[in-house]
């Protein structure tokens, strides 16, 4: 029987064998190139070979260079030709109700000397467009805006780390964050970044119950951890300091009630109750205890930059 098979094989032209071999290789390439991305996943693409090199020390390629690619694969059956590309699946960022997400960029320009955090621009949105971030001056490090509760976003897992109470999303690739991963036995938590549970929760200012059952009005006293230095001798900082008060005092027509109203008035609308920390800094916000408190309501405060005491 074996002899018969060998004889039959010998009668098959070499060209036919080459066609069969080519079809098998093609089948292998196709099967290895198809990727199923789940509805709550993204596909991170890495190009294995390329004539171009990554530039500026960024780990993500924008122009087709070898390395991690900027474009992610979305949910569904996707094709990326193997062996030129390889794909890994990662969960989409999901921020539960009552929580916030702190964003840390691993791509972008280095921070200016002395800066503790990265400048935020409206064009960055919720950081889902890594190309827009990198080409419009995005900076490495902790970002000055947070992801709100209910966020479900396809954020590049190499471009950004997102720290939430229940999970840390992303792949640490820079030296600092890779060391954190190693120190945590290949597991990162919010505590790895020095963040407490309170810093990742929505801040709520609401009445409190006294021992006798009565409701007591409460306010939130705010301290900021970044900004220009406080004036010498200042106890609490106020946007614009007290230049407007000095101007009112110099006006003979100013009444005491006008002065009191100006001093007690709040400038929180300038930065949306410290939620827009970039606007706070742009308006000349200073580091330390703040003059304007938080009133009733829920606020999305970055615990990296703002602390409050009710």
Legacy VTK file of the C-alpha trace (Angstrom):
# vtk DataFile Version 3.0
C-alpha trace
ASCII
DATASET POLYDATA
POINTS 310 float
0.000 0.000 0.000
2.802 2.395 0.914
4.555 1.613 -2.345
1.384 2.433 -4.264
1.094 5.818 -2.530
4.728 6.624 -3.264
4.241 5.707 -6.889
1.095 7.881 -7.082
2.916 10.781 -5.477
5.762 10.420 -7.915
3.383 10.863 -10.803
2.125 14.249 -9.444
3.917 17.117 -11.168
6.251 19.258 -9.064
4.203 22.320 -9.928
1.170 20.759 -8.245
3.154 20.174 -5.058
4.302 23.776 -5.104
0.701 24.942 -5.456
-0.336 22.773 -2.489
2.557 24.103 -0.391
1.704 27.671 -1.353
-1.928 27.151 -0.393
-0.907 25.723 2.990
1.368 28.687 3.671
-1.386 31.071 2.594
-3.850 29.305 4.890
-1.394 29.600 7.785
-0.865 33.309 7.155
-4.602 33.992 6.925
-5.459 32.077 10.104
-2.630 33.781 12.015
-3.689 37.199 10.698
-7.325 37.103 11.847
-8.111 38.552 15.265
-11.392 38.571 17.131
-11.646 41.699 19.298
-14.375 41.554 21.956
-17.013 44.272 22.450
-15.203 45.683 25.516
-11.683 45.217 24.164
-9.169 46.981 21.949
-6.456 45.381 19.873
-2.961 46.733 20.401
-0.937 46.349 17.204
2.837 45.919 17.186
4.781 46.043 13.947
7.697 43.640 14.085
9.707 44.890 11.151
10.064 48.247 9.488
12.605 50.480 7.788
11.659 53.489 9.940
12.580 53.898 13.591
10.706 55.375 16.499
11.568 59.017 17.102
11.873 61.271 20.162
11.899 58.316 22.531
8.140 57.774 22.215
7.086 54.111 22.418
4.224 54.545 19.890
4.757 54.959 16.136
2.700 57.454 14.135
4.287 56.928 10.718
4.421 53.153 10.313
7.755 52.622 12.069
8.393 49.300 13.774
6.933 49.106 17.267
3.530 49.779 18.833
1.171 51.415 16.357
-1.072 54.391 17.101
-4.192 52.870 15.537
-6.071 50.336 17.652
-8.242 47.487 16.412
-11.881 47.860 17.425
-14.485 45.205 18.215
-15.124 42.562 15.560
-13.136 40.272 13.269
-10.009 42.142 12.206
-7.139 41.365 9.831
-3.480 42.229 10.390
-1.003 40.353 8.191
1.200 37.924 10.088
4.160 37.775 10.668
4.641 41.504 9.995
2.201 42.395 12.780
1.214 40.885 16.081
-1.844 41.867 18.147
-2.637 41.715 21.863
-6.073 42.289 23.364
-6.650 44.745 26.217
-9.790 45.840 28.102
-11.398 49.169 27.336
-11.178 51.710 30.136
-14.314 51.629 32.298
-14.829 54.013 35.220
-17.643 52.908 37.584
-20.262 55.240 39.028
-19.010 57.379 41.887
-15.372 57.105 40.815
-12.902 59.012 38.634
-9.922 57.915 36.536
-6.482 59.518 36.750
-4.679 59.579 33.394
-0.892 59.255 33.032
0.655 59.715 29.583
3.627 57.588 28.544
3.954 59.461 25.240
4.412 63.105 24.344
6.933 65.815 25.036
8.896 65.825 28.299
7.469 68.029 31.035
8.992 71.505 31.340
11.541 71.852 34.109
9.781 72.282 37.440
6.354 71.156 36.189
4.575 68.474 38.201
1.851 67.718 35.668
1.057 67.981 31.967
-0.730 70.868 30.286
-4.230 69.890 29.143
-5.776 71.141 25.897
-9.464 70.773 24.942
-8.431 68.938 21.756
-7.198 66.027 23.865
-10.779 65.169 24.869
-10.851 61.918 26.822
-7.489 60.814 25.397
-8.970 58.414 22.839
-7.079 60.000 19.924
-3.419 59.373 20.646
-2.361 60.887 17.330
-4.052 64.195 18.181
-2.430 64.128 21.609
1.077 63.524 20.272
0.887 65.969 17.357
-0.685 68.816 19.340
1.856 69.186 22.098
0.709 66.551 24.586
3.120 66.061 27.465
4.210 62.994 29.406
3.112 62.434 32.974
-0.002 62.985 35.069
-2.737 64.826 33.184
-4.673 67.716 34.740
-8.112 66.406 33.879
-9.763 63.210 35.059
-12.097 60.707 33.427
-15.631 61.050 34.817
-17.845 58.260 36.197
-19.403 56.087 33.521
-16.544 56.525 31.055
-16.127 53.627 28.627
-13.262 54.556 26.306
-10.896 52.935 23.826
-7.720 54.509 25.203
-4.358 53.411 23.848
-2.916 51.004 26.440
0.716 51.960 25.747
0.106 55.664 25.226
-1.707 56.096 28.545
-2.123 54.469 31.924
-5.487 55.034 33.594
-5.629 54.570 37.355
-9.017 53.792 38.885
-10.022 52.369 42.236
-10.686 48.883 40.905
-8.120 48.560 38.121
-5.114 50.093 36.420
-5.491 50.089 32.640
-2.584 50.096 30.235
0.861 48.575 29.745
3.731 50.213 31.648
6.626 50.668 29.209
8.631 53.605 30.552
11.292 52.955 33.144
9.485 54.518 36.098
6.201 52.671 35.614
7.884 49.416 34.580
9.716 49.487 37.907
6.409 49.989 39.708
5.055 46.921 37.934
8.071 44.877 38.931
7.833 46.075 42.535
4.166 45.034 42.583
4.904 41.498 41.372
3.497 42.242 37.899
0.336 43.790 39.335
-0.433 47.486 39.620
-3.041 49.040 41.903
-3.944 52.629 42.727
-1.705 52.313 45.766
1.268 51.642 43.468
0.912 55.280 42.357
0.518 56.611 45.888
-3.223 57.242 45.488
-5.736 56.526 48.223
-9.312 55.351 47.794
-10.629 58.809 48.661
-8.556 60.445 45.906
-10.326 58.339 43.267
-13.884 58.985 44.403
-16.300 61.732 43.396
-16.237 64.464 46.074
-19.658 65.111 47.600
-20.451 68.103 49.785
-23.737 67.526 51.589
-25.386 68.215 54.961
-24.166 66.114 57.871
-26.243 64.788 60.775
-25.327 66.036 64.221
-25.539 63.874 67.350
-28.999 65.251 68.140
-30.284 64.395 64.651
-30.207 67.892 63.228
-28.681 68.512 59.802
-25.593 70.666 59.807
-24.615 72.679 56.740
-21.185 71.756 55.426
-18.638 73.259 53.023
-15.475 71.852 51.474
-12.198 73.565 52.366
-9.836 73.149 49.404
-6.062 72.834 49.316
-4.294 72.626 45.968
-1.016 70.795 45.519
0.213 72.619 42.430
0.353 76.235 41.334
2.499 79.312 41.699
3.924 79.989 45.190
1.743 81.687 47.779
2.469 85.347 48.627
4.570 85.863 51.711
2.434 85.770 54.833
-0.711 84.558 53.022
-2.964 82.173 54.941
-5.289 81.341 52.041
-4.953 82.041 48.336
-7.502 83.855 46.203
-7.532 84.121 42.405
-6.081 87.497 41.512
-5.076 87.881 45.143
-6.858 90.989 46.544
-6.173 93.492 43.774
-9.911 93.965 43.210
-10.420 94.655 46.913
-7.647 97.257 46.885
-9.298 98.919 43.891
-12.644 99.042 45.678
-11.041 100.482 48.801
-9.441 103.238 46.733
-12.837 104.268 45.347
-14.586 106.770 47.699
-17.962 105.594 46.439
-17.410 102.036 47.679
-19.652 101.031 50.557
-18.679 98.579 53.288
-21.328 96.212 52.005
-19.662 96.247 48.572
-16.349 95.319 50.155
-17.901 92.531 52.199
-19.670 91.126 49.160
-16.467 91.152 47.114
-14.417 89.497 49.855
-17.001 86.811 50.540
-17.784 86.263 46.862
-16.544 83.133 45.103
-14.491 82.851 41.902
-15.166 79.148 41.524
-16.968 79.675 38.216
-13.567 80.489 36.689
-12.424 76.880 37.051
-15.738 75.062 37.583
-15.184 74.411 41.282
-11.566 73.276 40.805
-12.710 70.580 38.368
-10.946 72.319 35.474
-7.519 72.381 37.042
-5.930 73.707 33.865
-8.239 76.743 34.007
-7.325 77.187 37.677
-3.623 77.340 36.828
-4.194 79.521 33.747
-6.026 82.027 35.956
-2.990 82.291 38.228
-4.052 79.739 40.834
-1.591 79.290 43.670
-0.539 76.256 45.639
-1.941 75.769 49.141
-5.104 76.564 51.070
-7.766 78.269 48.930
-10.006 81.198 49.792
-13.092 79.869 47.980
-14.717 76.728 49.443
-16.841 74.098 47.752
-20.582 74.294 48.370
-23.247 71.573 48.069
-22.856 69.234 45.137
-20.660 66.562 43.565
-17.280 67.486 42.096
-14.788 65.594 39.933
-11.575 66.672 41.632
-8.229 65.159 40.725
-6.885 63.840 44.005
-3.399 64.309 42.599
-3.806 68.097 42.676
-6.698 68.920 45.002
-7.517 67.856 48.538
-10.546 68.964 50.503
-11.771 68.745 54.065
-15.475 68.884 54.849
LINES 1 311
310 0 1 2 3 4 5 6 7 8 9 10 11 12 13 14 15 16 17 18 19 20 21 22 23 24 25 26 27 28 29 30 31 32 33 34 35 36 37 38 39 40 41 42 43 44 45 46 47 48 49 50 51 52 53 54 55 56 57 58 59 60 61 62 63 64 65 66 67 68 69 70 71 72 73 74 75 76 77 78 79 80 81 82 83 84 85 86 87 88 89 90 91 92 93 94 95 96 97 98 99 100 101 102 103 104 105 106 107 108 109 110 111 112 113 114 115 116 117 118 119 120 121 122 123 124 125 126 127 128 129 130 131 132 133 134 135 136 137 138 139 140 141 142 143 144 145 146 147 148 149 150 151 152 153 154 155 156 157 158 159 160 161 162 163 164 165 166 167 168 169 170 171 172 173 174 175 176 177 178 179 180 181 182 183 184 185 186 187 188 189 190 191 192 193 194 195 196 197 198 199 200 201 202 203 204 205 206 207 208 209 210 211 212 213 214 215 216 217 218 219 220 221 222 223 224 225 226 227 228 229 230 231 232 233 234 235 236 237 238 239 240 241 242 243 244 245 246 247 248 249 250 251 252 253 254 255 256 257 258 259 260 261 262 263 264 265 266 267 268 269 270 271 272 273 274 275 276 277 278 279 280 281 282 283 284 285 286 287 288 289 290 291 292 293 294 295 296 297 298 299 300 301 302 303 304 305 306 307 308 309
